[in-house]
């Protein structure tokens, strides 16, 4: 076979969320470890039976409250009858082994505390916040360290994460009730994806019944979720606000004659990690009176801003209208003498319309200060282990956009083996792009990578070949924003690249065995 796929990494566990509601779970033991197992089982709405001659205070409380069934004696084999899962938490290792062996004979999943070789499954270190459950497993190698990792993950979650999930669940149910047709499942998914991907989690957590009604109305009327104005009891106004239906502003719109007292700074936010902002960009954000931000600016960058953030509401079919809204707000604040930062993703002058904004504000008497940012076109692949140039492999880079002004596919030159091609804003058109590259002589086995959310904590690289990448992405899914990298430099720093016939091993600092 000419196709190759990634090899599985053995030694892991199959992690699933088992639906234990109304299932029968038998727990042998009455001490503190058993109490922990009981609590986890009750949180999963299981029917819990405890077999032990003596109970710790917590289990005594649960037995008196009829949360569990208590069999006041030692274990008997008949206790297994009707059990869907068995957990042993006793100090007698010999008896634990006998119980586990009996369970295996009867094909009942079993976990024996502190006896790893008897376990069909492990218990993980878990964090619970409403419907959000996060579990960390070290496959029984370092359970204490798993607790530390779990605490670190939990502490990094935005405040209100669990409540946000609950509110989205309520909204999702309302939308399905209002529009239950199976043929509209993709529309429902796309609409909710926009809401979940672009609204701050803290704002989602604050949704109340009135807000959910407003969002449901927006869905029914086929309005973008960003067009909904959200108010809470403690706020006079919320975010985001509706798209403004004002007159169109163009570079030809005359200046109002007001004094040019404000200061305008055009800042590149880079690739997503606030630590990768330039020192000058960080200082500008701290000095700003208001920040006009692109829709895709990561929350981690927005979190360092102390002033008001006005977010561009760009969505399909209304990009120019959203741009007009930003122009209007920018002119209003500049006329008040404010320090206005226009924050754009990546570098403003690399497919960021930065030049257009400079010309617009110049026509109104305001000169922009320029603060460049790291462009995802070059630095995105690099952060994910893909050098766009590499001696002996790739000596040139071509950056193009997959989202041309009229929706046309990009113009692609004929294939050159030593060129790395980076295509921005094109993952949604991946199948068309692949076909276009094939028409221009790009070989089927050419390495291709999808670089997602580079510089963010959840960055990911999906790899394949020109022939396989569409299927790979279909299986793995896509988490925007992302870009496409095509060329032999894609696998230069991966282990598999050493065997690639297009790669000279000496370029990796390795020596060929031949």
C-alpha positions as semicolon CSV with decimal commas, in nm:
position;residue;x (nm);y (nm);z (nm)
1;X;0,000;0,000;0,000
2;X;0,125;0,350;-0,083
3;X;-0,080;0,517;0,191
4;X;0,058;0,547;0,541
5;X;-0,123;0,642;0,859
6;X;-0,006;0,729;1,206
7;X;0,080;0,437;1,433
8;X;-0,114;0,405;1,759
9;X;0,073;0,474;2,081
10;X;0,021;0,167;2,296
11;X;-0,011;0,161;2,674
12;X;-0,313;0,391;2,704
13;X;-0,664;0,333;2,834
14;X;-0,987;0,359;2,640
15;X;-1,142;0,664;2,806
16;X;-1,520;0,678;2,796
17;X;-1,797;0,844;2,996
18;X;-2,005;0,547;3,115
19;X;-2,377;0,617;3,156
20;X;-2,439;0,454;3,495
21;X;-2,787;0,592;3,563
22;X;-3,005;0,321;3,725
23;X;-2,721;0,067;3,688
24;X;-2,636;-0,153;3,987
25;X;-2,291;-0,094;4,134
26;X;-2,168;-0,316;4,417
27;X;-1,901;-0,177;4,652
28;X;-1,723;-0,414;4,889
29;X;-1,580;-0,229;5,188
30;X;-1,692;0,036;5,436
31;X;-1,394;0,268;5,481
32;X;-1,287;0,604;5,343
33;X;-1,182;0,465;5,002
34;X;-1,519;0,294;4,967
35;X;-1,692;0,622;5,063
36;X;-1,514;0,796;4,776
37;X;-1,624;0,527;4,534
38;X;-1,982;0,553;4,664
39;X;-1,989;0,930;4,614
40;X;-1,869;0,900;4,253
41;X;-2,129;0,632;4,179
42;X;-2,410;0,838;4,333
43;X;-2,310;1,142;4,125
44;X;-2,359;0,919;3,819
45;X;-2,713;0,832;3,943
46;X;-2,628;0,464;3,996
47;X;-2,805;0,228;4,235
48;X;-2,538;0,158;4,497
49;X;-2,510;-0,139;4,729
50;X;-2,239;-0,156;4,996
51;X;-2,133;-0,483;5,156
52;X;-1,936;-0,439;5,479
53;X;-1,971;-0,538;5,847
54;X;-1,888;-0,181;5,953
55;X;-1,927;0,159;5,791
56;X;-1,729;0,482;5,823
57;X;-1,932;0,788;5,939
58;X;-1,993;0,910;5,583
59;X;-2,133;0,576;5,470
60;X;-2,343;0,549;5,788
61;X;-2,495;0,885;5,695
62;X;-2,569;0,770;5,339
63;X;-2,726;0,445;5,463
64;X;-2,949;0,633;5,709
65;X;-3,046;0,878;5,433
66;X;-3,131;0,577;5,211
67;X;-2,888;0,691;4,944
68;X;-2,736;0,340;4,944
69;X;-2,838;-0,015;5,028
70;X;-2,623;-0,159;5,311
71;X;-2,566;-0,531;5,361
72;X;-2,426;-0,556;5,713
73;X;-2,191;-0,851;5,668
74;X;-1,889;-0,972;5,474
75;X;-1,901;-1,039;5,101
76;X;-2,076;-1,346;4,960
77;X;-2,062;-1,460;4,599
78;X;-2,438;-1,418;4,568
79;X;-2,387;-1,042;4,613
80;X;-2,271;-1,034;4,251
81;X;-2,615;-1,132;4,123
82;X;-2,757;-0,846;3,919
83;X;-2,444;-0,627;3,952
84;X;-2,328;-0,425;3,651
85;X;-1,999;-0,321;3,813
86;X;-1,803;-0,422;4,124
87;X;-1,560;-0,210;4,324
88;X;-1,356;-0,360;4,607
89;X;-1,201;-0,139;4,874
90;X;-1,085;-0,378;5,145
91;X;-0,746;-0,442;5,304
92;X;-0,757;-0,820;5,249
93;X;-0,561;-0,864;4,925
94;X;-0,637;-1,236;4,901
95;X;-1,013;-1,177;4,926
96;X;-0,993;-0,890;4,674
97;X;-0,822;-1,120;4,428
98;X;-1,084;-1,392;4,481
99;X;-1,368;-1,143;4,426
100;X;-1,200;-1,007;4,114
101;X;-1,148;-1,356;3,970
102;X;-1,513;-1,439;4,031
103;X;-1,621;-1,117;3,861
104;X;-1,410;-1,195;3,556
105;X;-1,564;-1,544;3,532
106;X;-1,907;-1,378;3,531
107;X;-1,794;-1,102;3,293
108;X;-1,860;-0,824;3,541
109;X;-1,620;-0,526;3,519
110;X;-1,423;-0,495;3,842
111;X;-1,186;-0,249;4,009
112;X;-0,979;-0,351;4,312
113;X;-0,835;-0,058;4,505
114;X;-0,452;-0,049;4,501
115;X;-0,420;-0,382;4,311
116;X;-0,362;-0,267;3,956
117;X;-0,330;-0,606;3,789
118;X;-0,682;-0,699;3,899
119;X;-0,849;-0,391;3,753
120;X;-1,050;-0,384;3,433
121;X;-1,051;-0,003;3,459
122;X;-0,897;0,278;3,666
123;X;-1,055;0,562;3,855
124;X;-0,927;0,897;3,735
125;X;-0,865;1,224;3,913
126;X;-1,176;1,426;3,829
127;X;-1,300;1,783;3,834
128;X;-1,677;1,846;3,836
129;X;-1,855;2,173;3,767
130;X;-2,222;2,121;3,683
131;X;-2,225;1,909;3,365
132;X;-1,855;1,963;3,300
133;X;-1,644;1,667;3,405
134;X;-1,270;1,661;3,343
135;X;-1,074;1,345;3,417
136;X;-0,698;1,288;3,425
137;X;-0,544;0,943;3,406
138;X;-0,182;0,842;3,442
139;X;-0,281;0,479;3,377
140;X;-0,213;0,403;3,744
141;X;0,151;0,510;3,718
142;X;0,136;0,833;3,920
143;X;-0,208;0,891;4,075
144;X;-0,078;1,163;4,305
145;X;0,061;1,354;4,009
146;X;-0,274;1,310;3,833
147;X;-0,434;1,512;4,114
148;X;-0,185;1,791;4,061
149;X;-0,244;1,792;3,686
150;X;-0,619;1,797;3,741
151;X;-0,593;2,096;3,976
152;X;-0,379;2,280;3,723
153;X;-0,633;2,220;3,446
154;X;-0,928;2,319;3,666
155;X;-0,758;2,641;3,778
156;X;-0,707;2,747;3,416
157;X;-1,076;2,721;3,323
158;X;-1,266;3,049;3,280
159;X;-1,497;3,137;3,567
160;X;-1,847;3,006;3,508
161;X;-1,749;2,726;3,269
162;X;-1,997;2,479;3,417
163;X;-2,279;2,732;3,422
164;X;-2,203;2,822;3,060
165;X;-2,245;2,457;2,961
166;X;-2,578;2,440;3,144
167;X;-2,706;2,750;2,966
168;X;-2,596;2,626;2,624
169;X;-2,769;2,296;2,702
170;X;-3,091;2,482;2,775
171;X;-3,063;2,685;2,456
172;X;-2,978;2,376;2,249
173;X;-3,289;2,200;2,380
174;X;-3,509;2,501;2,301
175;X;-3,371;2,524;1,948
176;X;-3,434;2,153;1,885
177;X;-3,791;2,193;2,011
178;X;-3,848;2,497;1,788
179;X;-3,682;2,343;1,481
180;X;-3,688;1,962;1,511
181;X;-3,653;1,885;1,140
182;X;-3,366;1,642;1,070
183;X;-3,272;1,824;0,750
184;X;-3,190;2,133;0,958
185;X;-2,942;1,959;1,187
186;X;-2,646;2,117;1,005
187;X;-2,798;2,464;1,037
188;X;-2,855;2,413;1,411
189;X;-2,499;2,289;1,457
190;X;-2,345;2,575;1,258
191;X;-2,542;2,840;1,448
192;X;-2,455;2,699;1,790
193;X;-2,092;2,658;1,684
194;X;-2,070;3,032;1,613
195;X;-2,212;3,105;1,956
196;X;-1,983;2,861;2,140
197;X;-1,666;2,951;1,949
198;X;-1,682;3,329;1,964
199;X;-1,863;3,435;2,281
200;X;-1,656;3,455;2,602
201;X;-1,742;3,172;2,839
202;X;-1,804;3,428;3,115
203;X;-2,078;3,585;2,901
204;X;-2,237;3,249;2,825
205;X;-2,248;3,176;3,198
206;X;-2,456;3,492;3,255
207;X;-2,734;3,396;3,014
208;X;-3,077;3,399;3,176
209;X;-3,421;3,300;3,050
210;X;-3,475;3,632;2,872
211;X;-3,136;3,607;2,701
212;X;-3,209;3,253;2,589
213;X;-3,543;3,370;2,449
214;X;-3,359;3,643;2,254
215;X;-3,107;3,395;2,117
216;X;-3,384;3,154;2,020
217;X;-3,559;3,436;1,833
218;X;-3,233;3,515;1,654
219;X;-3,201;3,153;1,544
220;X;-3,562;3,132;1,424
221;X;-3,519;3,457;1,226
222;X;-3,187;3,334;1,084
223;X;-2,985;3,610;1,251
224;X;-2,626;3,559;1,355
225;X;-2,590;3,506;1,735
226;X;-2,350;3,800;1,745
227;X;-2,640;4,029;1,652
228;X;-2,810;3,975;1,989
229;X;-2,773;4,239;2,261
230;X;-2,742;4,074;2,600
231;X;-2,841;4,248;2,923
232;X;-2,803;4,114;3,274
233;X;-2,948;4,241;3,597
234;X;-2,615;4,390;3,703
235;X;-2,525;4,552;3,371
236;X;-2,673;4,847;3,186
237;X;-2,558;4,699;2,860
238;X;-2,392;4,379;2,753
239;X;-2,195;4,233;2,471
240;X;-2,219;4,199;2,186
241;X;-2,448;4,467;2,035
242;X;-2,653;4,447;1,717
243;X;-2,496;4,521;1,380
244;X;-2,539;4,891;1,319
245;X;-2,761;4,997;1,030
246;X;-2,585;5,329;0,975
247;X;-2,475;5,506;0,661
248;X;-2,183;5,342;0,484
249;X;-1,847;5,502;0,555
250;X;-1,588;5,507;0,281
251;X;-1,252;5,676;0,229
252;X;-1,447;5,945;0,038
253;X;-1,666;6,034;0,335
254;X;-1,574;6,395;0,422
255;X;-1,411;6,487;0,749
256;X;-1,649;6,647;1,000
257;X;-1,399;6,918;1,078
258;X;-1,371;6,819;1,444
259;X;-1,028;6,861;1,605
260;X;-0,802;6,560;1,559
261;X;-0,725;6,511;1,924
262;X;-0,728;6,132;1,947
263;X;-0,451;5,880;1,901
264;X;-0,487;5,572;1,681
265;X;-0,263;5,265;1,713
266;X;-0,291;4,972;1,471
267;X;-0,172;4,665;1,666
268;X;-0,107;4,311;1,549
269;X;-0,221;4,057;1,811
270;X;0,007;3,787;1,673
271;X;-0,079;3,420;1,673
272;X;-0,279;3,393;1,995
273;X;-0,042;3,359;2,290
274;X;-0,021;3,686;2,489
275;X;0,341;3,602;2,568
276;X;0,415;3,633;2,196
277;X;0,288;3,990;2,176
278;X;0,561;4,245;2,120
279;X;0,653;4,465;2,416
280;X;0,523;4,763;2,222
281;X;0,189;4,592;2,153
282;X;0,148;4,506;2,521
283;X;0,220;4,867;2,619
284;X;-0,030;4,998;2,364
285;X;-0,305;4,771;2,497
286;X;-0,240;4,893;2,851
287;X;-0,247;5,259;2,743
288;X;-0,567;5,229;2,537
289;X;-0,895;5,391;2,634
290;X;-1,082;5,154;2,404
291;X;-0,979;4,853;2,195
292;X;-1,156;4,775;1,867
293;X;-1,092;4,404;1,828
294;X;-1,133;4,149;1,552
295;X;-1,376;3,867;1,616
296;X;-1,110;3,594;1,628
297;X;-0,878;3,756;1,885
298;X;-0,818;3,479;2,146
299;X;-0,956;3,529;2,496
300;X;-0,606;3,500;2,643
301;X;-0,507;3,820;2,464
302;X;-0,832;3,999;2,548
303;X;-0,784;3,910;2,915
304;X;-0,483;4,142;2,949
305;X;-0,687;4,445;2,837
306;X;-0,821;4,669;3,114
307;X;-1,037;4,908;2,911
308;X;-1,355;4,861;2,705
309;X;-1,334;4,606;2,424
310;X;-1,555;4,662;2,120
311;X;-1,560;4,346;1,909
312;X;-1,602;4,328;1,535
313;X;-1,898;4,114;1,445
314;X;-1,784;3,967;1,116
315;X;-1,989;3,677;0,987
316;X;-2,077;3,550;0,639
317;X;-2,252;3,811;0,431
318;X;-2,192;4,110;0,660
319;X;-1,815;4,165;0,668
320;X;-1,832;4,513;0,512
321;X;-2,115;4,617;0,743
322;X;-1,915;4,510;1,048
323;X;-1,613;4,700;0,915
324;X;-1,825;5,014;0,878
325;X;-1,937;4,972;1,239
326;X;-1,574;4,965;1,357
327;X;-1,490;5,270;1,148
328;X;-1,783;5,460;1,301
329;X;-1,693;5,369;1,658
330;X;-1,327;5,448;1,598
331;X;-1,408;5,798;1,466
332;X;-1,642;5,865;1,758
333;X;-1,377;5,779;2,016
334;X;-1,097;5,961;1,835
335;X;-1,313;6,275;1,824
336;X;-1,336;6,254;2,205
337;X;-0,958;6,258;2,228
338;X;-0,934;5,891;2,324
339;X;-0,643;5,654;2,265
340;X;-0,795;5,399;2,028
341;X;-0,621;5,067;1,963
342;X;-0,734;4,877;1,655
343;X;-0,639;4,518;1,744
344;X;-0,610;4,280;1,450
345;X;-0,526;3,912;1,449
346;X;-0,178;3,815;1,329
347;X;-0,008;4,098;1,142
348;X;-0,243;4,374;1,016
349;X;-0,069;4,391;0,677
350;X;-0,081;4,017;0,597
351;X;-0,436;3,958;0,471
352;X;-0,561;4,179;0,755
353;X;-0,696;4,481;0,560
354;X;-0,459;4,694;0,763
355;X;-0,372;4,914;0,467
356;X;-0,739;4,989;0,400
357;X;-0,788;5,101;0,759
358;X;-0,480;5,326;0,748
359;X;-0,616;5,496;0,435
360;X;-0,965;5,534;0,580
361;X;-0,857;5,700;0,903
362;X;-0,600;5,911;0,716
363;X;-0,884;6,052;0,505
364;X;-1,043;6,166;0,832
365;X;-0,728;6,331;0,961
366;X;-0,587;6,054;1,179
367;X;-0,251;5,891;1,116
368;X;-0,208;5,538;1,248
369;X;0,085;5,424;1,458
370;X;0,194;5,077;1,339
371;X;0,272;4,790;1,575
372;X;0,333;4,470;1,375
373;X;0,245;4,123;1,503
374;X;0,362;3,771;1,437
375;X;0,183;3,641;1,127
376;X;0,029;3,296;1,144
377;X;0,143;3,242;0,786
378;X;0,503;3,197;0,901
379;X;0,491;3,157;1,277
380;X;0,181;2,937;1,297
381;X;0,348;2,641;1,125
382;X;0,666;2,704;1,323
383;X;0,485;2,686;1,657
384;X;0,350;2,346;1,550
385;X;0,688;2,208;1,446
386;X;0,679;2,290;1,074
387;X;0,961;2,508;0,938
388;X;0,842;2,672;0,618
389;X;1,201;2,669;0,488
390;X;1,465;2,404;0,551
391;X;1,806;2,365;0,387
392;X;1,796;2,095;0,123
393;X;1,415;2,068;0,136
394;X;1,241;2,404;0,090
395;X;1,410;2,727;-0,017
396;X;1,103;2,943;-0,078
397;X;0,757;3,010;0,068
398;X;0,439;3,118;-0,106
399;X;0,155;3,260;0,105
400;X;-0,190;3,291;-0,053
401;X;-0,546;3,342;0,068
402;X;-0,821;3,088;0,012
403;X;-1,090;3,352;0,071
404;X;-1,062;3,590;-0,221
405;X;-1,283;3,896;-0,242
406;X;-1,534;3,748;-0,488
407;X;-1,527;3,399;-0,340
408;X;-1,306;3,265;-0,619
409;X;-1,046;2,998;-0,561
410;X;-0,690;3,131;-0,538
411;X;-0,452;3,138;-0,832
412;X;-0,198;2,862;-0,775
413;X;0,131;2,825;-0,967
414;X;0,257;2,492;-1,095
415;X;0,410;2,263;-0,836
416;X;0,771;2,318;-0,732
417;X;0,928;2,059;-0,502
418;X;1,135;2,313;-0,307
419;X;0,847;2,551;-0,235
420;X;0,628;2,547;0,076
421;X;0,273;2,663;0,010
422;X;0,079;2,826;0,295
423;X;-0,290;2,892;0,234
424;X;-0,480;3,107;0,482
425;X;-0,858;3,108;0,540
426;X;-0,912;2,798;0,330
427;X;-0,981;2,497;0,553
428;X;-1,356;2,521;0,494
429;X;-1,280;2,479;0,122
430;X;-1,024;2,203;0,175
431;X;-1,169;1,960;-0,078
432;X;-1,178;2,228;-0,350
433;X;-0,824;2,340;-0,263
434;X;-0,694;1,983;-0,284
435;X;-0,852;1,943;-0,626
436;X;-0,700;2,272;-0,740
437;X;-0,351;2,169;-0,627
438;X;-0,383;1,832;-0,800
439;X;-0,471;2,012;-1,124
440;X;-0,148;2,210;-1,096
441;X;0,079;1,909;-1,065
442;X;0,099;1,874;-0,686
443;X;0,170;1,502;-0,624
444;X;-0,078;1,287;-0,430
445;X;0,183;1,187;-0,170
446;X;0,285;1,547;-0,094
447;X;0,274;1,607;0,285
448;X;-0,007;1,839;0,392
449;X;-0,083;1,975;0,738
450;X;-0,375;2,167;0,885
451;X;-0,244;2,400;1,157
452;X;-0,521;2,496;1,398
453;X;-0,527;2,775;1,659
454;X;-0,148;2,814;1,653
455;X;-0,013;2,982;1,963
456;X;-0,323;2,903;2,169
457;X;-0,328;2,647;2,449
458;X;-0,537;2,413;2,232
459;X;-0,326;2,437;1,915
460;X;-0,329;2,123;1,701
461;X;-0,173;1,993;1,381
462;X;-0,356;1,743;1,160
463;X;-0,128;1,575;0,907
464;X;-0,182;1,371;0,595
465;X;-0,098;1,376;0,227
466;X;-0,269;1,559;-0,056
467;X;-0,452;1,233;-0,125
468;X;-0,563;1,164;0,234
469;X;-0,597;1,501;0,410
470;X;-0,966;1,554;0,329
471;X;-1,059;1,219;0,485
472;X;-0,829;1,277;0,782
473;X;-0,989;1,613;0,861
474;X;-1,336;1,463;0,815
475;X;-1,251;1,209;1,087
476;X;-1,059;1,441;1,319
477;X;-1,284;1,746;1,281
478;X;-1,164;2,105;1,260
479;X;-1,125;2,373;1,525
480;X;-1,092;2,715;1,355
481;X;-0,906;2,929;1,280
482;X;-0,663;2,721;1,077
483;X;-0,437;2,725;0,776
484;X;-0,309;2,475;0,521
485;X;0,060;2,395;0,472
486;X;0,162;2,187;0,169
487;X;0,518;2,086;0,094
488;X;0,801;1,853;0,188
489;X;0,898;2,074;0,482
490;X;0,581;1,962;0,661
491;X;0,741;1,642;0,794
492;X;1,101;1,759;0,829
493;X;1,087;1,763;1,209
494;X;0,869;1,455;1,251
495;X;1,011;1,109;1,313
496;X;0,845;0,970;1,004
497;X;1,028;1,223;0,788
498;X;1,361;1,044;0,837
499;X;1,244;0,771;0,602
500;X;1,103;1,014;0,346
501;X;1,282;0,969;0,013
502;X;1,265;1,344;-0,044
503;X;1,457;1,422;0,273
504;X;1,833;1,412;0,310
505;X;1,890;1,278;0,666
506;X;2,194;1,505;0,701
507;X;1,962;1,806;0,711
508;X;1,829;1,676;1,042
509;X;2,174;1,640;1,191
510;X;2,142;1,263;1,149
511;X;2,357;1,015;0,960
512;X;2,217;0,776;0,703
513;X;2,284;0,410;0,774
514;X;2,336;0,344;0,407
